[in-house]
Structures are given as C-alpha cells and as structure tokens.
Amino acid sequence: MKKNLSISCILLAVVTIFSLYFYQERETKSLPASIEPYTETAVILSDYIDFEKSIYIGHKSDHEILYKNYADNYIRLVDINTQEQQELVKLDTKTNGTMTTFDYKDNWFVWSESQDAELRVGSSIGENWAVYAADLRTGEIIFVDGENDFFPKTRNFDPHPWSLSVNGSFVVYASYTANEDGIYPAIKIYDLNNHKLEIADTADSMQTTFGSPSVNDKNVAYLKYDSNGSSLWTYDIEKHKRMCIEPPEPLQEICITNSFIVGVSEWQPQKSESLYCYDFAHKKWSKQIDATTKLYSNNIDSTLEFAELQSSNDFIIWRPITGNALYVWDITTNKVLDLSENVSGLIDYVLYPFDEDYLVWCETNTQTQETKYPCIKISSSS
C-alpha cells in the first residue's frame, strides 16, 4: 500500500512539473475590434539621407535620424530641423568584415559581419565571423562573439548570425557554440552592461536549427526546428529558465513585443496564414488575425499572407505579399490600422528596424520611377 502510494505521488509530481513546464492556456479567438484608416504626415527621409550611399539605422528623436555611410563606415546623426550632421562612431573592427545584419535600440547599434567572398544564405560559411556592439553615446565598440579555434576552417555550416535582436542591455542571436566538447547550434544572449555571454539553449544535433530570435527586457523568444517540425520557446533572462509554448498551429516566424509574442502560421498551399498573439501576463494565446478578419476589403477572397513582419513596443507591422498596402496591429487596443492612404507609390520594401514606432518604407513612383523613403510615427488609436 505504501509502495503504491509512493508511486502515485511520484507520478503526480512528474505530471505537475511537466504541466508547469509546458503551461499555457487555450483561449477562444479574439479578432480585431476594428479596422481603421490611419493617416499621418510623412517625413521624406531621402531628403536628408542619400540612400544610394547610406543605410538607415533608426531615430534618436523625432527630428534626429541615424544612418551609416557605406564608404567611410561612420554612423552619423542628422537633425532634420537644422540639417546639421554629427559623426558618432566609426565602425572599425579587428575582423573588418562585411556587415550582414544589424539592429538598433536604446543607443546600442549591434551587427554581425564575416569575410565570406560570397554572402548568401546557404552558401556562406561565416569566415572569421564576429558580432559587435557600438554604444552611440560613448563611441565604444564591444566585441560580443566570434570565430574561435574550435571552428573548422573548412565546414558545411554558417555560424555567423543572419538575424539578431537588441533591447535594453541584451542582445540575442542564433549561432553555434564551439568548444572542446564539440560544435552545436545555439541561442546566445549577451549582456551589454556586464559584458557576459550566456547560452540560452543548445541542440544536440547539427540537423537542429534555431530561428526568429527576439528579445524584450525580460524574455527571449525563438523557434526551434528539428525532425518534428518547429516549436516555440521562451527564455526568462532573470531566472535563466526555458519554457516551451504550444501554439495553436505550427509557426514559421515570430517576433516579441513589450507584452506579447506574435507568430505567423506555417505556409500551406491554398490556405491563408494566421497571425497569433501570446499574452505573457496571462500565459495564453489571446488574440489572432485570420482570413475571417477580412482585412483586404478590395480583395476579400485573396489568400491572407504576412510579409516583412516587425514589432515596436506593442505594435506589429506587415504588408501583404500581393497588393500595395501597409498594416499595423495595435495589440493593446486590438485594432488594425490601414496605412494605405500614406502610400503614394509602389511599395518596394519596409526598412528595418521598426524602432520606437517610427515606420520607414521605400516606394517608387510608377510614372517617374523616382524612389523615396517616407517615415511616419505610429501612435495608439485608443
């Protein structure tokens, strides 16, 4: 009797731990309360930045724009009120590689680089790769991570990050860890204030990969791909704990906001994609956008797809693959903002990053072929 009781207690404990580890609450879908037109006077950034010679980095304030010049590698600030310019930092590094991706937030500019002759996903090997961070307040450049002697010079994988995310004092990215124990895919977090690198997650197989790493001030969110498909994971930075969250259906891409995780369902032929929202505070999937939302009033029967998904605070921006439109989901008020009235040409792409609610896109006048870069600031419609 005592033996059976002990076994029952052990089983109960195991079930309890398992339930807490994978805890999440299902919720009936809550579609956006309304779809509203959103109009804001745009600032044309191409009046102040030569986009053929420079890349947009972000906004320091309403009237201060940051950009990097390709030729001299300086990050500069331009005041659109006075048109005065200021040199902030020159991105000189030991590896002196080609920049492949970057992110900017809270005065931190973070990027990855490599010395590959050909930079292309699938063919690059991340030769002499490195990740750096520049403090735009002081001009200090910090080495975050990079090649070491445990990485073979001849290899069939690319350890350098193709995407990374910075928020507050943390940087997160998908890469590989290499040491005397072997080489493994990994999610890495770097503390910019304490100069510490932490491994949030690793895989025991080179066939497993990580994607969509994203960070807010408390949590990291990312996707893990293995033989069973994709799974969604979070990592509590303070508690150093991972948690697997089961989504309503498999996800192909995610991003994190101040309070939510937003994910796009995996693509399937002849099926609309859905956008799902996970609420950190209530530990449940609480809202979604799907084909029944009828976003595209002029083409209701078209397949719903989400391209160039980005987040800022609790806003989500995307554009449809077909059609010339931009949409913002204000998750807090659960409203979708239609930005189409702000677009005067053919949208080529949305610029990265969508930081502090400043949205920038590239559009071309189909008559004159003139290209310009409008910028508007999104504000809550509540």
C-alpha positions as CSV (number, residue, x, y, z in Angstrom):
1,M,0.0,0.0,0.0
2,K,2.8,2.4,0.9
3,K,4.7,1.4,-2.3
4,N,1.6,2.2,-4.4
5,L,1.1,5.5,-2.6
6,S,4.7,6.4,-3.2
7,I,4.4,5.6,-6.9
8,S,1.2,7.7,-7.2
9,C,2.9,10.6,-5.5
10,I,5.9,10.4,-7.9
11,L,3.6,10.2,-10.9
12,L,1.6,13.2,-9.6
13,A,4.8,15.2,-9.1
14,V,6.1,14.3,-12.6
15,V,2.7,15.4,-14.2
16,T,2.7,18.6,-12.2
17,I,6.2,19.5,-13.2
18,F,5.5,18.6,-16.9
19,S,2.3,20.7,-16.8
20,L,4.1,23.7,-15.4
21,Y,7.0,23.4,-17.9
22,F,4.7,23.4,-20.8
23,Y,2.0,25.6,-19.2
24,Q,-0.2,27.6,-21.4
25,E,-3.9,28.3,-21.5
26,R,-6.1,27.9,-24.6
27,E,-8.4,30.8,-25.4
28,T,-11.1,31.3,-27.9
29,K,-10.0,33.6,-30.7
30,S,-10.5,37.3,-30.3
31,L,-10.5,39.1,-33.7
32,P,-9.5,42.8,-34.0
33,A,-12.2,45.1,-32.8
34,S,-12.0,47.3,-35.8
35,I,-10.0,48.1,-39.0
36,E,-9.4,51.8,-39.3
37,P,-7.6,54.0,-41.8
38,Y,-4.6,55.7,-40.4
39,T,-3.1,58.9,-41.8
40,E,0.0,60.8,-40.7
41,T,2.1,63.4,-42.3
42,A,5.2,61.7,-43.6
43,V,8.7,63.0,-43.4
44,I,10.7,62.0,-46.5
45,L,14.0,60.7,-45.2
46,S,15.5,60.6,-48.6
47,D,15.5,64.5,-48.5
48,Y,18.2,64.1,-45.7
49,I,19.9,60.8,-46.4
50,D,21.5,59.6,-49.6
51,F,20.1,56.0,-49.6
52,E,22.4,55.0,-52.5
53,K,25.4,55.7,-50.3
54,S,24.0,55.0,-46.8
55,I,21.8,52.8,-44.8
56,Y,19.1,54.0,-42.3
57,I,19.7,52.8,-38.7
58,G,16.9,54.4,-36.7
59,H,15.6,57.5,-34.9
60,K,17.3,59.1,-31.9
61,S,14.3,61.5,-31.5
62,D,11.5,63.0,-33.6
63,H,14.0,65.2,-35.5
64,E,17.2,63.2,-35.2
65,I,18.0,60.4,-37.7
66,L,20.8,57.9,-37.6
67,Y,22.5,56.4,-40.7
68,K,25.7,54.6,-41.7
69,N,27.7,55.6,-44.7
70,Y,28.9,52.7,-46.8
71,A,32.2,54.3,-47.9
72,D,33.7,55.5,-44.6
73,N,31.8,53.3,-42.2
74,Y,30.8,56.2,-40.0
75,I,27.5,56.3,-38.1
76,R,26.1,59.8,-38.3
77,L,23.2,61.8,-36.8
78,V,21.4,64.3,-38.9
79,D,19.0,66.9,-37.5
80,I,16.2,67.3,-39.9
81,N,15.3,70.7,-38.5
82,T,18.7,72.3,-38.9
83,Q,20.2,69.7,-41.4
84,E,23.3,69.7,-39.2
85,Q,25.2,66.4,-39.1
86,Q,27.3,64.8,-36.3
87,E,29.8,61.9,-36.5
88,L,29.1,59.5,-33.7
89,V,31.4,56.5,-34.3
90,K,33.4,54.8,-37.0
91,L,32.8,51.0,-37.1
92,D,36.4,49.9,-37.2
93,T,36.8,46.3,-36.1
94,K,39.6,43.7,-35.9
95,T,37.9,41.4,-38.4
96,N,37.0,44.2,-40.7
97,G,34.3,42.0,-42.4
98,T,31.2,42.7,-44.4
99,M,28.1,43.6,-42.3
100,T,25.3,41.2,-42.9
101,T,22.7,42.2,-40.4
102,F,22.1,44.7,-37.6
103,D,19.7,46.1,-35.0
104,Y,19.4,49.4,-33.1
105,K,17.7,50.3,-29.9
106,D,18.4,52.4,-26.8
107,N,21.6,53.9,-28.2
108,W,23.0,50.4,-29.0
109,F,23.9,49.5,-32.6
110,V,24.7,45.8,-32.9
111,W,25.8,43.9,-36.0
112,S,27.3,40.7,-37.4
113,E,30.0,40.5,-40.1
114,S,32.0,37.9,-41.9
115,Q,34.8,37.8,-44.5
116,D,33.0,35.5,-46.9
117,A,33.7,36.2,-50.6
118,E,30.0,35.4,-51.3
119,L,27.4,36.4,-48.7
120,R,24.4,34.3,-49.3
121,V,22.2,32.1,-47.1
122,G,23.0,28.5,-47.9
123,S,26.4,29.1,-49.5
124,S,28.3,31.3,-46.9
125,I,30.4,29.7,-44.2
126,G,30.8,32.7,-42.0
127,E,34.5,33.0,-42.5
128,N,36.1,34.8,-39.5
129,W,32.7,35.9,-38.3
130,A,32.1,38.2,-35.5
131,V,29.3,40.1,-33.6
132,Y,30.0,43.7,-32.3
133,A,28.1,46.3,-30.4
134,A,28.6,50.1,-30.6
135,D,27.5,52.4,-27.8
136,L,26.4,55.5,-29.7
137,R,26.6,57.6,-26.5
138,T,30.3,57.0,-25.9
139,G,31.6,55.6,-29.2
140,E,32.9,52.4,-27.6
141,I,32.8,49.3,-29.7
142,I,32.5,45.9,-27.9
143,F,33.4,42.5,-29.2
144,V,30.4,40.2,-28.4
145,D,31.2,36.9,-30.0
146,G,33.0,35.3,-33.0
147,E,35.2,32.7,-34.6
148,N,37.5,30.6,-32.4
149,D,40.0,27.8,-32.9
150,F,37.3,25.1,-32.4
151,F,35.5,26.1,-35.6
152,P,37.0,24.2,-38.6
153,K,38.2,26.4,-41.4
154,T,36.5,24.0,-43.9
155,R,32.9,23.5,-42.9
156,N,29.4,23.0,-44.4
157,F,27.6,25.3,-42.0
158,D,27.5,29.0,-41.3
159,P,27.9,30.0,-37.6
160,H,27.6,33.8,-38.1
161,P,24.1,35.2,-37.2
162,W,21.9,36.2,-40.1
163,S,19.5,37.9,-37.7
164,L,19.8,39.4,-34.2
165,S,17.8,41.4,-31.8
166,V,18.7,44.1,-29.2
167,N,16.6,45.5,-26.4
168,G,17.8,47.5,-23.4
169,S,21.1,45.9,-22.4
170,F,20.6,42.5,-24.1
171,V,21.5,41.1,-27.5
172,V,20.1,37.8,-28.7
173,Y,21.0,35.8,-31.8
174,A,21.1,32.3,-33.3
175,S,24.6,30.9,-33.9
176,Y,26.8,28.0,-32.9
177,T,28.8,27.2,-29.8
178,A,32.2,25.6,-30.3
179,N,34.5,24.2,-27.5
180,E,36.4,21.0,-26.5
181,D,33.0,19.2,-26.2
182,G,32.0,19.8,-29.8
183,I,30.1,22.2,-32.0
184,Y,26.3,22.8,-31.5
185,P,23.6,25.1,-32.7
186,A,22.8,27.6,-30.0
187,I,20.7,30.6,-28.9
188,K,23.0,33.2,-27.3
189,I,22.4,36.2,-25.1
190,Y,25.0,38.9,-24.5
191,D,24.6,41.3,-21.5
192,L,26.0,44.7,-22.9
193,N,26.3,46.2,-19.4
194,N,28.2,43.3,-17.7
195,H,29.9,42.0,-20.9
196,K,28.8,38.5,-20.3
197,L,27.8,35.9,-22.9
198,E,25.2,33.3,-22.0
199,I,23.9,30.2,-23.8
200,A,20.1,30.2,-23.6
201,D,19.6,26.9,-25.5
202,T,21.6,24.4,-27.5
203,A,20.8,21.5,-29.8
204,D,22.4,18.1,-29.6
205,S,22.3,17.7,-33.4
206,M,23.6,19.8,-36.2
207,Q,20.4,19.0,-38.0
208,T,18.5,21.1,-35.5
209,T,18.4,24.9,-36.1
210,F,17.1,28.0,-34.4
211,G,15.3,31.0,-35.9
212,S,13.5,34.2,-35.2
213,P,15.4,35.2,-32.1
214,S,13.8,38.2,-30.4
215,V,14.2,39.9,-27.1
216,N,12.4,42.3,-24.8
217,D,13.6,43.5,-21.4
218,K,12.6,40.2,-19.7
219,N,12.3,37.4,-22.1
220,V,13.8,35.8,-25.3
221,A,11.6,34.1,-27.8
222,Y,12.7,31.9,-30.6
223,L,11.8,29.0,-32.8
224,K,13.5,25.6,-32.8
225,Y,13.4,23.4,-35.9
226,D,14.1,19.7,-35.8
227,S,12.8,16.5,-37.3
228,N,9.4,17.0,-35.6
229,G,8.9,20.5,-37.2
230,S,9.0,23.8,-35.4
231,S,8.5,24.6,-31.7
232,L,8.2,27.9,-29.9
233,W,10.4,28.5,-26.8
234,T,10.9,31.4,-24.4
235,Y,13.8,32.0,-22.0
236,D,13.4,34.1,-18.8
237,I,16.6,36.2,-18.6
238,E,16.5,36.8,-14.9
239,K,15.5,33.3,-13.9
240,H,17.6,31.5,-16.6
241,K,14.7,29.2,-17.4
242,R,13.4,27.9,-20.7
243,M,9.7,27.2,-21.4
244,C,8.1,25.5,-24.5
245,I,4.8,27.1,-25.5
246,E,2.5,25.2,-27.7
247,P,1.0,27.5,-30.4
248,P,-2.5,27.0,-32.0
249,E,-0.7,25.7,-35.1
250,P,3.0,25.4,-36.2
251,L,4.7,28.8,-36.7
252,Q,7.1,29.9,-39.4
253,E,8.1,33.3,-37.9
254,I,7.8,35.2,-34.6
255,C,8.6,38.5,-33.0
256,I,8.4,39.7,-29.5
257,T,6.8,43.0,-28.2
258,N,6.8,44.5,-24.7
259,S,4.0,42.2,-23.6
260,F,3.3,39.7,-26.3
261,I,4.7,37.1,-28.7
262,V,3.3,37.3,-32.2
263,G,3.7,34.4,-34.7
264,V,2.8,33.7,-38.3
265,S,1.4,30.2,-39.0
266,E,3.4,28.0,-41.4
267,W,2.6,28.4,-45.1
268,Q,0.3,25.9,-46.7
269,P,-0.9,25.8,-50.3
270,Q,-4.4,27.3,-50.8
271,K,-4.6,28.3,-47.1
272,S,-4.5,31.7,-45.6
273,E,-1.8,32.4,-43.0
274,S,-2.9,33.4,-39.5
275,L,-1.3,35.8,-37.0
276,Y,-1.4,34.7,-33.4
277,C,-0.7,36.7,-30.2
278,Y,0.5,35.2,-26.9
279,D,0.0,37.2,-23.8
280,F,2.9,37.0,-21.3
281,A,0.9,38.3,-18.4
282,H,-2.0,35.8,-18.7
283,K,0.1,33.0,-20.2
284,K,-2.3,32.3,-23.0
285,W,-3.0,32.9,-26.7
286,S,-5.5,35.7,-26.6
287,K,-5.9,37.3,-30.0
288,Q,-5.4,36.5,-33.6
289,I,-5.9,37.7,-37.2
290,D,-7.0,35.2,-39.8
291,A,-9.0,35.0,-43.1
292,T,-12.3,35.8,-41.3
293,T,-10.9,39.3,-40.3
294,K,-11.4,40.4,-43.9
295,L,-8.5,42.9,-43.9
296,Y,-8.3,43.4,-47.6
297,S,-11.7,44.9,-48.4
298,N,-10.9,45.3,-52.1
299,N,-9.9,41.7,-52.4
300,I,-11.6,39.7,-49.6
301,D,-11.1,36.3,-51.2
302,S,-7.3,36.7,-51.6
303,T,-5.1,34.4,-49.5
304,L,-4.0,36.2,-46.3
305,E,-0.2,36.4,-46.0
306,F,2.1,38.4,-43.8
307,A,5.4,39.7,-45.2
308,E,8.2,41.8,-43.5
309,L,6.8,41.3,-40.0
310,Q,8.3,43.6,-37.4
311,S,7.4,44.8,-33.9
312,S,7.8,48.0,-32.0
313,N,6.5,48.4,-28.4
314,D,3.1,46.6,-28.8
315,F,2.7,47.4,-32.5
316,I,3.1,44.8,-35.3
317,I,3.7,45.9,-38.9
318,W,3.4,43.9,-42.0
319,R,2.5,44.2,-45.7
320,P,0.6,41.7,-47.9
321,I,2.7,39.8,-50.5
322,T,0.2,40.9,-53.1
323,G,-1.3,44.4,-53.1
324,N,0.2,47.7,-52.3
325,A,-0.6,48.3,-48.6
326,L,0.8,48.5,-45.1
327,Y,-0.9,47.4,-41.9
328,V,-0.2,47.9,-38.2
329,W,-1.8,45.8,-35.5
330,D,-2.2,47.8,-32.3
331,I,-2.4,44.8,-30.0
332,T,-3.2,46.8,-26.8
333,T,-6.4,48.2,-28.3
334,N,-6.9,45.2,-30.7
335,K,-7.3,47.4,-33.7
336,V,-5.8,47.1,-37.2
337,L,-4.6,50.3,-38.8
338,D,-4.7,50.5,-42.6
339,L,-1.8,52.8,-43.7
340,S,-2.7,52.7,-47.4
341,E,-3.6,56.4,-47.5
342,N,0.1,57.2,-46.6
343,V,1.4,55.4,-49.6
344,S,1.7,57.3,-52.9
345,G,3.8,54.9,-54.9
346,L,4.6,51.2,-55.4
347,I,6.0,49.8,-52.1
348,D,9.3,48.1,-52.7
349,Y,10.1,47.1,-49.1
350,V,9.8,48.1,-45.4
351,L,13.0,49.2,-43.8
352,Y,14.4,47.6,-40.7
353,P,14.3,48.4,-37.8
354,F,10.7,49.5,-36.9
355,D,12.1,51.1,-33.8
356,E,10.2,53.4,-31.3
357,D,7.2,53.3,-33.6
358,Y,9.0,55.0,-36.5
359,L,8.0,53.2,-39.7
360,V,10.0,53.7,-42.8
361,W,9.4,52.2,-46.2
362,C,10.7,52.5,-49.8
363,E,8.3,53.3,-52.6
364,T,8.7,54.1,-56.3
365,N,6.6,56.4,-58.4
366,T,5.4,54.2,-61.3
367,Q,5.3,57.2,-63.7
368,T,8.6,58.9,-63.0
369,Q,10.5,55.9,-61.4
370,E,11.5,58.2,-58.6
371,T,12.3,56.4,-55.4
372,K,11.6,58.0,-51.9
373,Y,11.6,56.9,-48.3
374,P,8.6,58.1,-46.3
375,C,8.6,57.9,-42.5
376,I,5.6,58.2,-40.1
377,K,5.3,57.6,-36.4
378,I,2.6,55.2,-35.3
379,S,0.6,56.2,-32.3
380,S,-2.2,54.3,-30.4
381,S,-5.7,54.8,-31.8
382,S,-7.3,54.4,-28.4
